[in-house]
Amino acid sequence: MPWVDYVPTVLRPGILLTKAIYHFTMAIFETIFTERSPSSLFNLTLLRHKSFARLWIANGEAMTIQMPGPLDALLSTSRGVILDIGPGSGEILPRFNSAQISAMYGAEPAIDLHPGLLRNAEKNGLGGKYHALVCGGEPESLIPALHKSGILSSGSGGGEGVFDEICCIRVLCGVPRPRETIRGLYGLLKPGGRMVVCEHVVNPWRTPEGSVVGRLAQVVYTLLGWPFFMGGCELQRHTPEFLTEAAGKDGWASESFEYVEPTNAFPFYVGELRKRG
């Protein structure tokens, strides 16, 4: 591939990173001058959540217009009781068929995104079925929230399979301790249940479909502060490996995945896994 064809690969993340830095700066100004709470700046986690919420509210819809690979087809077949990790403000909800869903739980730690999330749930026929949880996907955050919601029985440590499906759409890049988080999600999936995944991952540069330029771009943007300004998002996650490990020595009953735009700094890994029955 000629080097000029790599320019969009290198520049596109820079545009988003610039926007993220702008919203982080504006979140600081809002905290000091609008909320008049400068002491809140010492709560860096809250400040970063607020900053990322601003970024997502401004750009989330545009970033969700076209989703990679077979994701739309996968989500259109989702059914039963579903756990949606990191739904943001719910821009992905139109991809689901609400008639096939009996209940949906959205684990979203950025509470500033919840009003939009609930509006989108109502708009797309999920109003009475949707439960927004103020938590992340990591077990120490997710499990207590699921207990509080009532879907996990008292005394359950989180290994209770209660979901027909778990959706991870552009979220595993940002969860703390991804191996542990994905193992925890595996435990929450019913036997025979499905996990739908659409994640940007480390560039598969060692394979014929990957790209050294795309891999180097990931390193550069990481050094420029991508994880900090992008709500903990990591460009270099080995998510395919973590997903395989989560099922243990017996493995998943089936796995079906493809890389989308594997030469880019944002190569996506899209597909589904089925837990053994």
C-alpha positions as CSV (number, residue, x, y, z in Angstrom):
1,M,0.0,0.0,0.0
2,P,1.4,3.5,-0.9
3,W,2.4,5.5,2.1
4,V,-0.1,8.3,1.2
5,D,-2.9,5.8,1.8
6,Y,-1.9,5.6,5.4
7,V,-2.5,9.3,6.1
8,P,-6.1,8.9,7.1
9,T,-5.0,6.0,9.4
10,V,-2.6,8.4,11.2
11,L,-4.7,11.6,11.2
12,R,-8.2,10.3,12.1
13,P,-7.4,9.4,15.7
14,G,-5.6,12.8,16.1
15,I,-8.9,14.6,15.3
16,L,-10.8,12.7,17.9
17,L,-8.0,13.1,20.5
18,T,-8.0,16.9,19.9
19,K,-11.8,17.0,20.5
20,A,-11.3,14.9,23.7
21,I,-8.7,17.4,25.0
22,Y,-11.1,20.2,24.3
23,H,-13.9,18.6,26.2
24,F,-11.6,17.8,29.1
25,T,-10.6,21.5,29.3
26,M,-14.2,22.6,29.1
27,A,-15.1,20.1,31.9
28,I,-12.5,21.8,34.1
29,F,-13.9,25.2,33.3
30,E,-17.5,24.1,34.0
31,T,-16.4,22.6,37.4
32,I,-14.7,25.8,38.4
33,F,-16.9,28.5,37.0
34,T,-20.4,27.0,36.4
35,E,-20.6,24.5,39.3
36,R,-18.3,26.6,41.5
37,S,-16.8,23.5,42.9
38,P,-13.0,23.7,42.3
39,S,-12.5,21.0,45.0
40,S,-14.1,18.5,42.7
41,L,-11.1,18.7,40.4
42,F,-9.3,16.5,42.9
43,N,-11.7,13.7,42.0
44,L,-10.0,12.9,38.7
45,T,-12.2,9.9,38.0
46,L,-15.3,12.0,38.1
47,L,-13.8,14.7,36.0
48,R,-12.7,12.2,33.3
49,H,-16.2,10.7,33.3
50,K,-17.7,14.2,32.9
51,S,-15.2,15.0,30.1
52,F,-15.9,11.8,28.2
53,A,-19.7,12.2,28.6
54,R,-19.3,15.7,27.0
55,L,-17.3,14.1,24.1
56,W,-19.8,11.3,23.6
57,I,-22.9,13.6,23.7
58,A,-21.3,15.8,21.1
59,N,-19.9,13.0,18.8
60,G,-21.5,9.7,19.8
61,E,-24.3,9.8,17.3
62,A,-22.0,10.6,14.4
63,M,-19.7,7.8,15.5
64,T,-22.5,5.3,15.5
65,I,-24.1,6.0,12.1
66,Q,-22.1,3.3,10.4
67,M,-21.0,0.3,12.5
68,P,-18.2,-2.0,11.4
69,G,-18.6,-5.4,9.8
70,P,-21.5,-7.7,10.6
71,L,-22.5,-5.9,13.8
72,D,-25.9,-4.7,12.7
73,A,-26.9,-8.2,11.6
74,L,-25.8,-9.7,14.9
75,L,-27.7,-7.2,17.0
76,S,-30.8,-7.6,15.0
77,T,-31.0,-11.2,16.2
78,S,-30.5,-10.4,19.9
79,R,-33.2,-11.8,22.1
80,G,-34.1,-12.6,25.7
81,V,-32.5,-11.0,28.7
82,I,-29.5,-8.9,27.6
83,L,-26.6,-7.2,29.4
84,D,-25.3,-4.3,27.5
85,I,-21.9,-3.1,28.8
86,G,-21.1,0.6,28.3
87,P,-24.1,1.6,26.2
88,G,-23.2,5.3,26.5
89,S,-26.3,7.4,25.7
90,G,-27.9,4.6,23.8
91,E,-27.1,5.4,20.2
92,I,-26.8,1.7,19.4
93,L,-30.3,0.8,20.6
94,P,-32.0,1.2,17.2
95,R,-30.0,-1.8,16.0
96,F,-31.9,-4.1,18.4
97,N,-35.4,-5.6,17.7
98,S,-37.3,-4.7,20.9
99,A,-39.9,-7.3,20.2
100,Q,-37.4,-10.0,20.7
101,I,-36.1,-8.6,24.0
102,S,-37.7,-9.4,27.4
103,A,-35.3,-7.2,29.5
104,M,-32.2,-5.2,29.0
105,Y,-29.6,-4.0,31.5
106,G,-27.2,-1.3,30.6
107,A,-24.1,-0.9,32.7
108,E,-23.0,2.7,32.2
109,P,-20.7,4.4,34.8
110,A,-21.0,7.9,33.3
111,I,-24.2,9.0,34.9
112,D,-24.3,12.2,32.7
113,L,-25.1,9.8,29.8
114,H,-28.1,8.2,31.5
115,P,-30.8,10.7,30.5
116,G,-30.0,10.2,26.9
117,L,-29.7,6.5,27.4
118,L,-33.2,6.3,28.9
119,R,-34.7,8.6,26.2
120,N,-33.2,6.3,23.5
121,A,-34.6,3.2,25.2
122,E,-38.1,4.7,25.3
123,K,-37.8,5.9,21.7
124,N,-36.8,2.4,20.5
125,G,-39.5,0.4,22.3
126,L,-37.4,-0.6,25.3
127,G,-38.7,1.9,27.8
128,G,-40.4,-0.6,30.2
129,K,-37.7,-3.2,29.6
130,Y,-34.6,-1.2,30.0
131,H,-32.7,-0.9,33.3
132,A,-29.9,1.6,33.4
133,L,-27.2,0.7,36.0
134,V,-24.6,3.2,37.3
135,C,-21.6,0.8,37.1
136,G,-18.9,-0.4,34.9
137,G,-18.2,-3.8,33.5
138,E,-15.6,-4.8,36.1
139,P,-16.9,-7.4,38.7
140,E,-16.5,-5.2,41.8
141,S,-18.7,-2.5,40.1
142,L,-21.1,-4.6,38.0
143,I,-22.0,-7.4,40.5
144,P,-23.3,-5.2,43.3
145,A,-25.4,-3.2,40.8
146,L,-26.9,-6.4,39.4
147,H,-27.7,-7.5,43.0
148,K,-29.4,-4.2,43.6
149,S,-31.4,-4.5,40.4
150,G,-32.7,-7.9,41.6
151,I,-31.6,-10.0,38.7
152,L,-28.9,-11.7,40.7
153,S,-30.1,-13.7,43.7
154,S,-28.8,-12.8,47.2
155,G,-25.7,-14.6,48.1
156,S,-24.6,-15.1,44.5
157,G,-21.0,-14.2,44.0
158,G,-21.5,-13.3,40.3
159,G,-20.9,-16.7,38.8
160,E,-24.6,-17.2,38.2
161,G,-25.5,-17.4,34.5
162,V,-28.6,-15.1,34.2
163,F,-28.2,-13.5,30.8
164,D,-29.2,-14.9,27.4
165,E,-26.8,-12.5,25.8
166,I,-24.1,-10.0,26.7
167,C,-23.2,-7.2,24.3
168,C,-19.8,-5.5,24.4
169,I,-19.8,-2.7,21.8
170,R,-16.6,-0.5,21.9
171,V,-16.2,-0.9,25.6
172,L,-13.7,-3.6,26.5
173,C,-11.0,-1.2,25.3
174,G,-11.6,0.8,28.5
175,V,-12.5,-1.6,31.3
176,P,-9.9,-2.0,34.1
177,R,-8.2,-5.5,34.2
178,P,-9.8,-6.8,31.0
179,R,-9.0,-10.4,31.7
180,E,-10.8,-10.4,35.0
181,T,-13.7,-8.4,33.6
182,I,-14.3,-10.7,30.6
183,R,-14.1,-13.8,32.9
184,G,-16.7,-12.2,35.1
185,L,-19.0,-11.6,32.0
186,Y,-18.5,-15.2,30.9
187,G,-19.8,-16.3,34.3
188,L,-22.9,-14.2,34.0
189,L,-23.8,-15.7,30.6
190,K,-26.3,-18.6,30.6
191,P,-25.2,-22.0,29.2
192,G,-25.8,-21.7,25.5
193,G,-25.8,-17.9,25.8
194,R,-24.2,-15.6,23.2
195,M,-21.7,-12.8,23.6
196,V,-21.7,-10.2,20.8
197,V,-18.4,-8.3,20.5
198,C,-17.4,-5.2,18.5
199,E,-14.1,-3.9,19.8
200,H,-11.1,-2.0,18.4
201,V,-8.0,-4.0,19.3
202,V,-4.2,-4.0,19.0
203,N,-3.3,-4.0,15.3
204,P,-2.5,-7.5,14.1
205,W,0.7,-6.3,12.4
206,R,2.4,-9.6,12.6
207,T,-0.2,-11.1,10.3
208,P,-0.6,-10.5,6.5
209,E,-3.8,-8.5,7.1
210,G,-2.3,-6.1,9.7
211,S,-0.1,-3.1,9.3
212,V,3.2,-1.9,10.9
213,V,2.1,1.8,10.2
214,G,-1.2,1.2,12.0
215,R,0.6,-0.4,14.9
216,L,3.0,2.4,15.2
217,A,0.2,4.9,15.1
218,Q,-1.4,3.1,18.1
219,V,1.9,3.5,20.1
220,V,2.2,7.2,19.2
221,Y,-1.4,8.1,20.2
222,T,-1.0,6.2,23.4
223,L,2.1,8.2,24.3
224,L,0.1,11.4,23.5
225,G,-2.4,10.6,26.3
226,W,-5.1,8.7,24.5
227,P,-6.1,6.5,27.5
228,F,-6.3,9.5,29.8
229,F,-8.4,11.8,27.6
230,M,-10.6,9.0,26.1
231,G,-12.1,7.7,29.3
232,G,-9.5,4.9,29.9
233,C,-9.8,3.6,26.3
234,E,-6.7,1.6,25.3
235,L,-5.7,1.3,21.6
236,Q,-3.5,-1.7,22.2
237,R,-5.8,-4.3,23.9
238,H,-5.3,-8.0,23.2
239,T,-9.0,-8.5,23.4
240,P,-9.2,-11.6,21.1
241,E,-6.8,-13.4,23.4
242,F,-8.7,-12.4,26.5
243,L,-12.0,-13.6,25.1
244,T,-10.5,-17.0,24.2
245,E,-9.0,-17.4,27.7
246,A,-12.3,-16.5,29.5
247,A,-13.9,-19.8,28.6
248,G,-11.1,-21.9,30.2
249,K,-9.7,-25.2,28.9
250,D,-13.1,-26.3,27.4
251,G,-13.3,-23.2,25.3
252,W,-16.4,-21.7,23.7
253,A,-18.9,-23.8,21.9
254,S,-18.4,-21.6,18.8
255,E,-16.5,-18.5,17.8
256,S,-17.1,-16.4,14.6
257,F,-15.1,-13.3,14.1
258,E,-13.5,-11.0,11.5
259,Y,-11.1,-8.1,11.5
260,V,-12.5,-4.9,10.0
261,E,-10.0,-2.4,8.5
262,P,-7.1,-4.3,10.0
263,T,-4.5,-1.9,8.6
264,N,-5.8,1.1,10.5
265,A,-5.0,2.4,14.0
266,F,-8.6,1.4,14.8
267,P,-8.9,-2.2,13.6
268,F,-12.1,-3.7,14.8
269,Y,-12.7,-7.3,15.9
270,V,-16.4,-8.1,15.3
271,G,-18.3,-11.3,15.9
272,E,-20.0,-13.6,18.4
273,L,-19.1,-16.4,20.8
274,R,-21.5,-19.1,22.1
275,K,-21.1,-20.5,25.6
276,R,-21.2,-24.3,25.9
277,G,-24.6,-25.6,27.0
